[in-house]
Amino acid sequence: MRLVYFSPVFARSYSQRPHFAVEALLQRGVESVLWVDPYPARLPQWQDLRWRRGMHDQGTSLDSRITVLDVPPLPVEPLPYGAWLCRRLFWRIAWRKLAAFAAEGRLFKE
């Protein structure tokens, strides 16, 4: 069985409940996991300018059966047509990758 996991936290952040849950599932028969990292779904705020990449990349080691899919969106979903724009630009490719992983256990090669 393959698992597509839409995570509320980044895969490389420090280990949290989602990490432990995925590890437990891998121990109980799931053969591979596609971990979909979260993306911003709100408009940016001034405090976001101080955002550092290191906050979400703590170097957490992942099981070799976990593949991480990062969907790089524009944080414009709340604006009119923002969600439509993100779907057209980013999620179309991501959905192809998700479908290929679910069907064949591999990521779609562009």
URSULGI-V202920 format. One record per backbone hydrogen bond with DSSP energy under -0.5 kcal/mol. CO is the residue of the C=O (numbers start at 1). NH is the residue of the N-H. E is the energy in kcal/mol with one decimal. If there is no record, write none. Layout:
co->[CO | CO]
nh->[NH | NH]
e->[E | E]
This chain:
co->[1 | 1 | 3 | 3 | 4 | 5 | 5 | 10 | 12 | 12 | 16 | 16 | 17 | 18 | 19 | 20 | 21 | 22 | 23 | 24 | 25 | 26 | 32 | 33 | 33 | 34 | 34 | 35 | 35 | 36 | 45 | 46 | 47 | 48 | 52 | 53 | 53 | 63 | 65 | 65 | 67 | 68 | 69 | 69 | 70 | 71 | 74 | 76 | 77 | 79 | 79 | 81 | 82 | 83 | 84 | 85 | 86 | 86 | 87 | 90 | 91 | 92 | 93 | 94 | 95 | 96 | 97 | 98 | 99 | 100 | 100 | 100 | 101 | 108]
nh->[31 | 32 | 5 | 34 | 6 | 7 | 36 | 13 | 58 | 60 | 19 | 20 | 21 | 22 | 23 | 24 | 25 | 26 | 27 | 28 | 30 | 29 | 3 | 35 | 67 | 5 | 36 | 37 | 69 | 7 | 48 | 49 | 50 | 51 | 55 | 56 | 57 | 66 | 33 | 67 | 35 | 70 | 37 | 71 | 72 | 73 | 76 | 79 | 83 | 82 | 83 | 85 | 86 | 87 | 88 | 89 | 90 | 91 | 92 | 94 | 95 | 96 | 97 | 98 | 99 | 100 | 101 | 102 | 103 | 104 | 105 | 106 | 105 | 110]
e->[-2.6 | -1.0 | -0.6 | -3.0 | -0.6 | -1.1 | -3.1 | -1.2 | -2.6 | -1.3 | -0.6 | -2.0 | -2.8 | -2.3 | -2.3 | -2.3 | -2.1 | -2.3 | -1.8 | -0.9 | -2.2 | -0.9 | -2.4 | -0.7 | -2.9 | -2.8 | -0.7 | -0.7 | -3.2 | -1.8 | -1.5 | -1.7 | -1.2 | -1.6 | -1.6 | -1.5 | -0.6 | -2.0 | -2.6 | -0.5 | -3.1 | -0.6 | -2.2 | -0.6 | -0.8 | -1.2 | -2.5 | -1.3 | -0.8 | -2.5 | -0.5 | -2.3 | -2.3 | -2.4 | -2.4 | -2.5 | -2.7 | -1.9 | -1.2 | -1.7 | -2.9 | -1.5 | -2.1 | -2.7 | -2.5 | -2.4 | -2.4 | -2.5 | -2.4 | -3.0 | -0.7 | -0.9 | -1.8 | -0.5]
